[in-house]
């Protein structure tokens, strides 16, 4: 399959095609807020984001900055060739439960130790996810759980027909 044409970023934007592989982890300066069931389930100014070629950033939030009871261990796991084995969580907020809507790496591979006590959340399964007050768009397909903001351009891997990129 042929690699898609990179969208040229405008002022203040970045292209996911300039992100590295293996992925990089970088701190986020903005406040990140996640809502489910009409309540805030996460609120932090200590997030990091993982940047990988062709993928919108995935935001990882400190487990300590999630509301009490927001994370409930769920069945199953998956494997990332870079970060290691992930475990999953249901996310609870208000009267809502989003099954397997979050994951983390309890014993991450070398280079990704900063993810150990953090959790990533699928934005499509929440009422909203915000970065610096901007409501993010969920990455199509949800396999990767990327958060799309106005300062990130693609095209993005994840939707139908993009698996082979």
N, C-alpha and C positions, 0 to 999 in steps of 0.2 A: 504494500500500500504506500502510496506517495505521501510524503509529509505535506501538510497544508501550508498555504501561504501565510506568513507572519503578518499580523496587523502592525503597522508602524505606530508606536506610542506617540501621543501628543504631549504637550508640556505637562509635567507633573505626573505622567503615567509611566508604567513599566509593562513590558511584554513578558508573558509567561515563557516565551521562547528564548528569553535571555536568562532564565533561571537555570541553575546547575543540575547536573546529574553526576554523582549522587546528590540528593537534596541537601540544602543548607537550612540551618535553624537560625532565626534572628529575632531579637526582642521587638515588641510592639509598644510604641509610646502611647497610643490612643487607649481610651477607656473602651472595654468590650463588655456588652450587656446582652444577655440571652433571656428570652421570655418564653414561657410555656404555661398553658392553662390560665393565662391572664396575670401571672406573677413572674417576678424576676427570679430565675433559677441560678444565674451567675452574673457577677459584677466584679470586674477586675481592671486594674491598671498594670498587671504583671503577666500579660499573655506573651506567647512567642508564636511565630508562624513558621511553617515548614514550606520552603520554596523548592519546587521540582519542575524541571523542563516540561512544558505543555499543560501543567496543572495550575488552577487557581490556588492561592495560598490556603493551607489548612491551619486554622488557629487552635492552639493548645492552651487551655486555661488551668491555673492552679486548682487542684482538687479542693484545697482549703477555701477557695473563693466561690464555691458552689453552695447553694442553700442546703441546710441540713435536710437529709432525706431525699435530695434531688437525684442522687445516683443509687441505683439498685443493681447489683451484679446480675448479669444475664448469661445464658448459655452460649457456648461457642467461642471460637477464636479464629484468627486469621494470621497470615504470615506476610510481612513486608521484607523484601530482600535486603533493605537497608536498615530499618529500624528494629526488626525482630518480630516476636510474637505479640499480637494484640489481644486484649480481652475486651469484652463488651459490657455495656450497662444500659438498662432502661433509664430514661430520664422522666422524673415526676415533677409536675408543677401544677398547683391548684388541683383541679379534679382530672387532669390529663396525665396520661402515661404514654410516652413514645418508646416503643420497644426497640431495643438495640440501637438507640440513637446516639450513643457515645462510646468511645473506646480509648484505651490507653495502652502504654507499653510498660508493664511493671518491671521488666528487666531488659531495657533497651540495649541495642548493640553499641559498641564503642563509637563515639562521636555524637550519639543521640541521648546521652545520659540526662540532659536537661529536660527530657520529656517524661522522666520517671514518675514524677508526682503531678502530672498534668493530664488533662482529658481533652479530647477533640469531640466536637458535637456536629452532627449533620444539620446544617441550617434549614433544610427543607422539612425537617420533622418538628421544628420549633415554631411558635407564633412569630417570633422575629429574633434576629441576631443583628447586633449593631457594632460597628467599629467607628469610634470617634463621632458618634451620633448618626452615622449613615447606616440605613438598613441594607444589609447585604442581600445579594441574590445567590441562590443555591446553584452549585455546579450541576449541569444536566447529567442525569444518570445516577448520581449519588454514590457511585462506587468509591470515589476518592474523597468526598465530603468537602470540596473546596468552597471558599467564601469569595464571591465576586463583588468587588467594590468598583467605583467609578475610575479609580486610578490603575486598574489592571485590565490589560487587553489580551486577546487570544489570537487565533481561535483556541478553544479549550478542549482538551481531551476529556472524555467521559460520556458524551452523548452517543447515540446510535451511529455505528460506522466508524468510530474513532479508536477502537480498541487496538488496532495495529499500528498506530502512530508511533 
